[in-house]
Amino acid sequence: MICLQETKCLEISKELGYMLWGSNDIEWIEVGASNNAGGIITMWRNSQFHLVNSVRGNNFIAVEGEWKGGGGAQVVIVNVYSPSHLREKKVLWRRLVSSDDFKITKCGRKFTWYKPNGSVKSRIDKVLVSREWLDVWPECKQFILSRIVSDHCTLVLKDSKVDWGPKPFRSLDVWQEDSRFKDFVRSKWHSYELQGGSMFIFKEKLKKLKVGLRIWNKEVFGYVKLEGKKMLKKVQELDARDDASDLDEQGREDRRVTLAKYSQFLFKQEAILKQKARHQWLQHGNLNTGFFHSVIKRRRARNGLNGVFVDGLWCDNKEVVKDKVRNFFKSWFDRVEGVSVRLDNAAFSSVSGEENRMLVEAFFEEEVKFAVWSCESSKNPVLMALTLAF
């Protein structure tokens, strides 16, 4: 689908529309220009999008339909060409935008509009999506392409999925709520037979344990959502039988047990979401699942590496990106012969004698234990990938 603005055409003929797209397998809706200014058009390929409904205004075109290429998802796409007057802008956006809409991750160029002489630049062009859109396309990103001869850059909304290789191991606090977890860890830990120093053995056992925990997590928690759907379906079937007065005492007991298991499933699911979202101020039992999904997706999008600039051009080829990142850090950590930093006449802050005594005095095991046990359980010590609760 293509959304064009400032067409400056009163009407787009079939010949011009087919020429713009390069095919006649298309349809479009347009709002004509006024006095050779403005004009917007939304075009789509019939094989990818089926129009159900549309609404047009002086400054927008909204289309509703089925996105065939997205598994039949029902979508609403609005092409907006905002007026220049502030009062008209406010009226338009109050009509169109809900509080759930938010911007998505931008890739490529930083600005979307440039004054011809380059003295002014801005990010006036944007793509807004809803939480429901990201539920269907969680890897969706906005790419800002080169403007070439125009003063505006082309924006491309694309579901960008890149396999960057194996993901790092992370432990989940909810594992400890499972009665089988401690026995599994204990049996695995004692089964590893290694030779060497105590710290070497400890490190290697942790490494092997992570591999075992990956497999255990997949077997025990990997199909949690599927099991939850099965339990909910069973409860609904039992409720239907109860409504028809066809549920005996055994059926009521089955419903009670299944509902208890389903409650445990909800607790596990919400606990996992809470830890992944890293919002520490919310407690179990008072969670907004939809909110946590949006937080997780936004954090992943914000932390993701989508591409790099190579000689001034945006590149998202994963092999090129990996090579550039590797070379960047290699250049930082390469050993440089000679002294590169001198500290002559540098003024440093100093500690008092009392502070120095406190820093160098002996500490006790109880103090270390108290400090560690006082930390929030889901925190990760650097490079360990295991939470303090573990």
Secondary structure, 3 states (H helix, E strand, C coil): CEEEECCCCCCCCHHHHHHHHCCCCEEEEEECCECCECCEEEEEECCCEEEEEEEECCCEEEEEEEEHHHCCEEEEEEEECCCCCHHHHHHHHHHHCCCCCEECCEEECCCCEECCCCCCEECCCCCEECHHHHHHCCCEEEEECCCCCCCECCEEEEECCCCCCCCCCCCCHHHHHCCCHHHHHHHHHHHCCCCCCHHHHHHHHHHHHHHHHHHHHHHHCCCHHHHHHHHHHHHHHHHHHHHCCCCCHHHHHHHHHHHHHHHHHHHHHHHHHHHHHCCCCCCCCCCCHHHHHHHHHHHHHHHCCCCEEECCEEECCHHHHHHHHHHHHHHHHCCCCCCCCCCCCCCCCCCCHHHHHHHHCCCCHHHHHHHHHCCCCCCCCCCCCCCCCC
